[in-house]
């Protein structure tokens, strides 16, 4: 007998209203009392996402995590159009957080839809932040990046030129295609709750949170930490580079 995950969720939530009982809600990390089923209908994709860069075209070695250097990314959003960028390496679960402060003039003047994105997470700001994060990494750890179809990635072609990353996009309304990143974002909400102004956090605050996540032992890594696993990859890449220059 097989039971779908949706049937299990519906059994947990009160039929009719779809709400969890109060005593069960208190036990949830997210505190979410309402069940929002996966949207079955697929919305129309963005114009900057062409068929050859959809996730269906991503190499199989990315899916099985056999080759390191493949990343997943996203934005977590807060009040007053604030945001923090998140990057997670699929093999080691190593996370990096992108500081996306608002630009001068944000919320001080009427929004110009044709003007620059002053909230701090427009396409140019996100591209620059990812480029800075990847700048110190060897080429072996900058293979690909999988993102959703948010407009903040509309400059993906320039990002690929700047970093060497091959960018792939998930299907619309399919967050499970970035499962590693989604899980990490859930952990991050313990530090950056929904309904708060994320621009209040300095870059040093983000670095401290990333350090806390990266030094947490993971069962999937044999109880090693993401930092330990990622540092091992860095050492291996450095040794490989030295060997090829001899």
Steps between C-alpha positions, in 0.01 A plus 500: 500500500634841406393834642596831343665774704195721437271243662724495807490879524121503468472240776703725730303812426141538607271416210290786367698794628843355436624628835712319751385462856657754729701247699655357184580841355711582804726204417576612146826680431328725245194561717290481184141412584362483147574244233571645155497210249742506208359692212427252227468749219824630360509874445662649197881527511701820475618638169866488599481124564558308177454122460873420493552635852206327669577247773406217264820580309720487809758215496408187695815527712348806667196307617694216664750737664789296360691810389547798736474862398129509418298757693137584568388855577202710599388812685328504837277805524403729786309819569542821297636306200805377694678180400796272570653283230579137575742265323546131590752257353315175427770247594612649833190707595739793555304827512591857414275799571486804274468844658253701291457839670253752357641764267502872587158649441304183574157588641594868492352569158222358280599174335599528134432167328746590225767619739760301698384249762563690823381223734842332469399174335460599139672304225821705503536497879443124520743433215768711669445329837529150351809601305668625818408182687645280226812706436719317755397149394700283258350416163422143612253637754328739258324261264129587505226689680133400514247775578128558470358725232510821703576820311807554719677249275420671173871582460598133515695522172729768643528300822623198304764718334608654831524175698515208259183358654254331268157622615193275490143592589237293678155451354243758618355432844740211564707583811572130564734512201729703727444275799838557665453875485139484620606296802773751578257791467276328754789484745583864433151610596591416859746790479309722257126459579234583247342840547823672604719758328799304370688817405566554872764224489858594420731292283677385816168374640446291187852360522437396860179318406670326208778390734242355742338296221829388348637373830189295583569123455276333241395138494509500120871594520584222743470749787765723349418868463445677168805714576719192543370343179541823304850565633598150387383589149704821511812308604444245225456776242817673618701178482367431150596850391854460636540164325400637162748791522800274557 
